[in-house]
Every structure is written in C-alpha cells, then in structure tokens.
Amino acid sequence: MAKRKRNSKATRYRNRVTLASAVLAIIVLCVLITVNGTLRFPFLPTWDSLYSAVGLHTSTPPEGTLRVTVLDVGNADCILLQSGEKTALIDAGENNDEDEVLTALKSAGVTKLDYVIATHADADHIGGMDTVIRNIPIETFLMSFMPEGHTPTTRTYERMLEAMVDCEVIPTEAEHGAVYPFGEATITILSGLSDYTDTNDQSVVCLVSHGEMDFLFTGDAGKEVEREILDAVPALDVEVLKVGHHGSSTSSDGNFIRSVSPDIALITCGYGNSYNHPHSVTLQTLKRNAVEVYRSDLNGEIVLTSDGTTVTVKTEKE
C-alpha cells in the first residue's frame, strides 16, 4: 500500500482488444492452421489457446497472474477475480442479471467460489446473489456490518438470506484490517471503521494486492467513507480503482483520487441510465488527475490481467 515509483503507461498497459478484432484474430489463426487442407503447424491450437491469444475468457488465468473481469451488467456491479485456481466474486448484478452472471461464471470455468463479497444490500449489487449461492459452492461469504434497526427488508435481500440459509452459507463480517489469502494475491478489508446507516456507506471496500499491483474496489461508498479510509491508511496508493457508486458525484472526492493516485479507473454503469452515471464532476476529477477511464457502458466487459508488475487491459468493445 506504500507509494512506489511506477513504470510509464506505455510499458504498463497494452492495447485493448475489441470484440470485432478478437473474432477476426480467431479467423486468421484458423486460416493459418490449414491451407488447401494442408496442415501448416505441427499442432492444432485448442479453443482455450485461441481465446487466450485474443484476450477472451479462458477457464483459469496463466500461472502467477491475477485476472479481474468487470461484467457488463448495466448500472450494476459484478466483478470476478481469478488468481490461479482461486476465485472471488464481488457483487452479483441486478435482479434480472442472475442468468447472465451465472453463465459468465460457468463460461470462465468457475466451479466454486473461494470468496464472495456482497458489498452492500442494494439490489444492483446483490440482485443475482441468491442464484449464485444456490448454484455455486461458496467457501467464505463476506458482508458488511449493519447497525441494529437498519437491516434491509427488501425482497431482494430476503431472497439472498433465504438462499444462504438453504445452502448453509454462513456470513463473515468484513472487518477493517482483515487479510485473506487469495492465490498469489491478498484481499484486505479497508472499510468497517464506523457504523453507517446508509446502505451505500456500508459498502465493503477491499484492496486486492498482487505483487506490485494494487486494485481498490469501493462498492458504492461515499466521500465520508473515502476520507475515513485515507485517515486510517494515509499511504494508500493503487494502480486500479473501481470508482465508487457508478461514477456518481457522491463518491470520488478530489483529495481521495489524488491520494490513491490510480492509473486506471473502472466505472460500472449502464448505457443511457436514468441516473446519468457517471456524473461529469467525477469524470472531470479523473481527467484532472490523468486517470485512464474504462466504462462498461462504452467498453462492455472489461478484463484486466496483472503479472505482478504490469497490468493489461482488454475490452469487449470500443
């Protein structure tokens, strides 16, 4: 979490791959395999190797790497982390996203989840969680603390609790400073410093560290939580930031962005959403701090791969 000298963006981030170029690359590879029915190579590549060559899903990331996949689920959050054979899921989209989330997990080869983090109880973060719980075994389920009298009563939240009871998933409180091993990475909980009654500010904020690369996931935490975290961890410095609350002006305080100084910002938002996420003030703050921005409404699914010293970003579309 301490500050470090960084490599230039030119060496740290490679070109994005669009869906169209990915399809073209697969076609070219297939054409190269045979010409007039004659084998051009002494081996036939597998579909996994073809997909890997163009940056699409493979069941597990290469050994020693961390893969972060930001699913395109509209104005909602669902992020899959893979570190070797270890898997973690941060949120599960909206209520109508459950099938898409489950399909994405299965296509990524996920047969169990070592960690699930339900950042907070809003439907755009836990809408598909009950389906995930009922279909994929979960080792550790992390949730934020909710003050007495402020437990949500929504049907979405109740369905998640019912699924946890039915599948014997016992929640673990996300406590500030708790560190969880995650393959060659670690997950550190940074929230949990105070009791908040607002669901957004109850968000679990976690730092995923892989070698020299740090990824900060903030849920919908607002500016007060951001300030509190900086007070507790003043040397916090990251390479990748999942921008709070879909780019809303309620998050991404200017001092917070300057302090954590991300090189890449990820914004989860739906195309033409009624909230006008991301807000212009947030985009201006990121621009002033020379942060490279990726948005699910414009870029579709976003896949980041860390080898511990660099991060590669590939997107579904421009």
PyMOL commands that set and color helices and strands:
alter all, ss='L'
color gray80, all
select helices_A, chain A and resi 9-12+19-33+47-53+95-107+123-126+129-135+155-166+200-202+223-232+244-247+254-260+280-288+296-299
alter helices_A, ss='H'
color red, helices_A
select strands_A, chain A and resi 34-35+38-39+66-70+79-83+86-90+113-118+138-143+171-173+179-182+185-189+206-210+213-217+240-242+264-267+292-295+302-306+311-315
alter strands_A, ss='S'
color yellow, strands_A
deselect
rebuild
show_as cartoon
